[in-house]
């Protein structure tokens, strides 16, 4: 799934077409790829490796690995998912080197971690009562949207690393549940619990700031 920002600059290019541009050393294509994904890779790496400096180094290592591996990209998943896979592998390796355990494999069975505010969600992890629509694109609505996004970023930064990773990949990056389970090596039940908990905290924060979830 592409975000609006990705669609705007990638145009009609498929992942394979973009890879071919990168393999031809198209500097403009690579610069836009970095502009689009660097912060997103950093946001995912930060809670996993524990510090900004280590996260920056991890992302730099990831970019090198992406360039080295482009010729082997087979399109079995999206280019975005493939890059996140490389990032997570680099984060696991760096965490092991630093003597830091990533939180995912240590997570206990989902039954030991009840979902927060279960009435807000269906069994499939969807909102029981969806957040209110954004409404018309008035200046006031656009300002409110910007404030809501700032609130979301603030709450994401405070979430436990495992919740933050799942919510980021599912709700910010738009990956499917199966992709996220594979990337983070989570069971279906644990991914569902982490997603529910993270979403509940985000919605509660929005309600506290704006009166209702946006």
N, C-alpha and C positions, 0 to 999 in steps of 0.2 A: 504494500500500500504506500503510495507516494503522498507526501504532504503537499500543500499548495505551494510552498516555497520551492520544493524540488521540481514540481511540474513547471513552474514559471521559467526556470533556467534550463532544464533538461529538454523542454519542448517535446518533440515526438521521438526522441532517441530512446531505444530500448537499452536495457543493461548491456547487452552484447555490443551494441553500437557505441555506447559510451566507453566500454572497455577497449574497443578498437581505437577510438580517439586517444585514449590514454596510452595505449601501446605505441601509437605513432608519435609519442612525446608531445602531444598537444598541450602546451603549457597553460593555455586559457582554460581548457577543460579541467586540468588538475587543480588549478587555482580555485575554480568555482567549486570543485568537489571538496577541497579543504575548507573553503569558506562555509559550505553548507553543513559539513559534518564534524569539524574539529571540536566545536563546543559540545556537540551532542556526544561524541566519544568521551570527552573529558568529563561531562556530567555523569556518564555511566561508570567511568573508571574511579572517580573520586571516592565514593563510599566503599569501594572494594579494596583499595590499596591504602587508604588511611590518611594521606596528606596530599596537598596540592602539588608539591614538587614531584613526588613520586608519580602522581597521576599524569602530570605533564610528560614525564619521561616515558611512561607507559604508552601514552598516545603517540609520542614521537616514534617509539619502537613499532607501534601498530602501523603508522604510515609507511615506514620502511618495509614492513612485512606485506602490506597491501601492494606496494609497487613491485616487490619481488614476486608476488604470487599472482599478479594479474593474468599472466599468460596461461595459468592453470585454471582460471575461473571458468566453470562449465555451465553456469546458469541453473544449477539444480535448486537454488534459492535465489532470492533477490540480491542484488549487489549490496544493498544496505544491510541485510541480514548477514551476508558473508563478512562484511567489515566488522559488524558487531561480534561475530564469532571469533574473529582474529583478536579483537580488543579484549574479549573475555579470557581467551587463552593467555594473552600477554599479562593480563591482570592476575590470573591464577599463578602464573610462573613468578611474577614479581612478588606476590603475597607470600609464596612459599620461600622465596629467597630472603624476604624480610622477616620470616618466622611468624607471619600473620595468617590466621585461618580464615578463609572466606566463609560467610555465614550460611551458605545454602546447604551444604552437605551436613552441617551440624544441626539443622532444623529438625525438631522432633516430629512425630506423627501429627497430622492435621487435627486429629481428634483431641490432642492435648492442648490445642490452641484455638479456642472457640472464636468464631467470627464476631467482630464488633458490630453492633447494631444490625443483626441478621435480617430484620424486617425490611431494610432498605433494598435488599437484593433478592433476585430469583436464584434458583439452584444453579443456573447457568452463569451466574456472575453479573447479570445485567441489572440495571436500576429497576426496582419495583415501581417507583414513581420517578420518571426521568427528570433531570434538572430542567428548569425553565428555559425556553428558547431565548436567544440573544435579542430578538426583536429587530426593529428597523435599524439601519446603519446611520443613525443620527450622530452628531458629534458627541452628545452625552453618552450614547450607547458605546461608542468607540472608546471614550475615556474610561467608562466602567469596565469594558473588556480588558483594557490595558491594566487597570488596577487588579482585576481578577487574575490575570496571568501572573502579575507580580506576586499576588497572594499564593497562587499555586506553586510558583518557584520556591517561595519561602518555606512552604509546608513540605515540598519534596526534599529540600535540603535538610529538614529535621527528621524525616522518616528513617527508621532503621534501614541498614543497607539492603537487606533482602527485599523489604517492601518497596523501597525506592527503585530498585532495579526492575522489579516486576511491573510496577505502575508506569515507570518511564518507558519500558519496552512495549507494553500493551496500549497505554492510553496516550502517550506522547508520540511514540514512534509508529504506532499502529500495527504492530506485529500480531500475528495470530497466536492463540493460546498454545498450540502445538509447537510453534517456533520458539516461543519463550521457554516452554518446558525443556526443550532440547538444549537451547543456549545456556540456561541456568542449571541444567541437570536436576530438575525438580519433578516430583510426582504431580499428577493432576490435582490431587487433593491439596497438597501444600501450596501449589501455585494459586489455587482458588482462594485459600485462606489468606495468603499474602496480598492478593489483589483486593479482596474484600476489605481487609483492614486498612490498606493504604487509601482506597477510595473513600472509605468512611471518614478518615481523618481529613482528607481534602474537602469533602463536602461539608463537614462540620465547620472547618475553618472558613469556608465561603459563606456559610449561613451566619456565622458569628460576625463576619465583617459586613456583609451586604443584606442580611435579613433572610435570604433564601439562596439556594445553590443556583449559580448562573451557568 
